Amino acid sequence: MLNSKLISLASRRLCENVLKQNLNHLYPPVFQCSPILNYHQKPNSKPSIENSLGYHESSTSINKQLDKNNNTTDNEFLVRLKSDPDTFGNPPEKDILDEGDIAEEKYFTEQPTHSQKLSTKQYADIIKDLIKKRKIKEAIDLVEIRMLKEDRVKPENYIYNLLLGACGRVGYTKKAFMLFNDMKRRGLKVTGGTYTALFNACANSPWPADGLQRAKHLREMMLTKGYEPNDTNYNAMIKAFGRCGDLPTAFSLVDEMSSKSLAIDDGTINFLLQACIGDKEAGFRHALLVWRKLVDMHIKPSIYTYNLVLRTIRDCGLGDNEVTQDVIHKLVGRSCPSLPDDLQNMKLLESGETDPPNEEINNIQISDSAPTNPDASIDIMSRPNLMAPVPHLGNIVSLSEVTKPVDRLLLVGGCNGFLENMDQNGCKPDIKTFTQLLDCIPSTLAAESDLMNAMKKMKVKPDVDFYNMLIKKRSMRFDYDNAKLVLNLLTENGYRPDLITYGVLALGCKTKEECLELVEEMKEHSYGLNPEILGAMLKQACFHGNFSYVLHIMKLCISENVQPNKKFMEILTDFKRRSKYMSNEKKFSKSQEKSYGIFKYQYKSWIEKVEIDDSTDIHPWQQFRQTTDGEYKYKPKDTARFKARHTSVFKFKPFSSRSRSR
């Protein structure tokens, strides 16, 4: 019996020692307590000798373990804690937030209020006001961000047509077709206005090749879907294909309109003339055919028609001489000509029974006695006029020398004949008409004086642009004194010279003294120099080989903080190269050789000081990808009404800053 008690006591002592060691190894001493160590002690009893000895040993072990734990790092403690056999399972992982889940939760939790949403008309009014201010980016964001994401309103096709029209007018072709694709994905109805806006975007594209490719694809899409274009769609297609360089398709579309009995008005003719302007080689010849079509169909031309004809006179030629002679044969013979073979025999102009052609046309040439003064009083039939109701050649016997705008203007009656034709059709010329006539009349003081007298007679007041063109015209023929006199006319008519005025005046600054005078006058009018004005002066200085003048312009770049552009540096580099060649060939005098040495020495230090503007051209769509400052809110307008077909003209004014603060 005694032996069994001793064995039991020994086993308890052994278990107690093992437990002490495990606790000291696994847990800090602060987690150990005497009730656990002395579990065999009865309550309210005195501790035995064995218990006292065990407690003393345990305290000593705890102190040692505490000292040992103080010397361990946090990482060691965490590693030991992780290896604890009493810890079960893997530690909890942190939740990884998915952006898609956050956006989805935000979509369902943050519902827009009913008062936050506007009607279609209200959204349309805001978009129209932004478009009117050329804030294309803000107008697009209003639909793509506010309506779709914030207000969660489904846009109607009318909203998309507004954006397509805005992108089309500014030539933002890529975005227009992106909106069109988004419109189709949403299942919105594609109307005639949608196609018109897209073709207009193709016509105004900065890259004609891209615009033509998109226009062809869009036309094929229309045919595939069986959409029947209206007259507005046809006009937009003519404009797109004509401006992008596909003249045969533009003329064939007019024939297609005629076959479908659609109205061909002056707007259609104007778009055809725009197509003619795109052909610099033979655009004037095509314009003569289009004009004859207008006369035969008894369409009354507008001021825009005459201005477009002047554009073809100024910018386009007659093309192949043989084809031109064939066309003139038909024009003078009073037969309504069809298009020549080089335009694939299209049916733009139908033939009719008229008098036989004039046989003199094969030897057409501008005779030496042809008048250069458009106001000279000569017989009307002796002056050629292919725009008259009955076209005639007068004393012109050959077209081989018709290469300049002056010669082409003579073929339509000269300045007087053109203005008389306008008067016969009830069109009053505007300032744009006279500005274009200025580029087409002979470059003489008499012709310019006659043109200004005609302006005064017809009560058309010149503007600053007209005077700028007159200054440039005189400067280009080296008539600098008379060019400066135009500046007096400008101020007498109550105008203030602008920066372009001084730019064209800089073309006539032949000496350093004239340059100083112009710079001083610009400072009096609070204008600063720019690379274009300094470049015009530099060109004159380099042309005359004036080293002192060139060095002065180089100093102006530094003193006026003007960054020379690529064109400026090309002029200066070419002058430096030519001067080096002249110096090597011993073609300079002693004074010129000395000036060249000074120029070489100062050029080295100047090129280190000056900062050259080598920036590339800005992307044409960059302005429509940037957001401008300003907040716009809807202001109700009860008088606004939608129109059935054309774009409505809603207007509103943004809230003032005071009303925003409320």
Salt bridges, closest charged atoms under 4 A:
GLU16 OE2 - LYS20 NZ 3.38
GLU50 OE1 - ARG13 NH2 3.84
ASP125 OD2 - LYS121 NZ 3.32
ASP129 OD2 - LYS133 NZ 3.20
ASP141 OD1 - LYS137 NZ 3.37
GLU144 OE2 - LYS175 NZ 3.01
ASP151 OD2 - ARG146 NE 3.14
ASP182 OD1 - ARG185 NH2 3.43
ASP182 OD2 - ARG186 NE 3.35
ASP210 OD2 - ARG214 NE 3.00
GLU228 OE2 - LYS260 NZ 2.85
ASP231 OD1 - ARG645 NH2 3.08
GLU256 OE1 - ARG219 NH2 3.15
GLU256 OE2 - LYS260 NZ 3.42
ASP279 OD2 - HIS286 NE2 3.17
ASP315 OD2 - ARG311 NE 3.21
ASP315 OD1 - ARG314 NE 2.92
ASP326 OD2 - LYS330 NZ 3.65
ASP342 OD2 - ARG285 NH2 2.68
ASP439 OD2 - ARG314 NH1 3.44
GLU448 OE1 - ARG474 NE 2.81
GLU448 OE2 - ARG477 NH1 2.61
ASP479 OD2 - ARG477 NH2 3.84
GLU514 OE2 - LYS484 NZ 3.71
GLU560 OE2 - LYS523 NZ 3.47
ASP574 OD1 - ARG577 NH2 2.36
ASP574 OD2 - ARG578 NE 3.11
GLU631 OE2 - LYS633 NZ 3.80
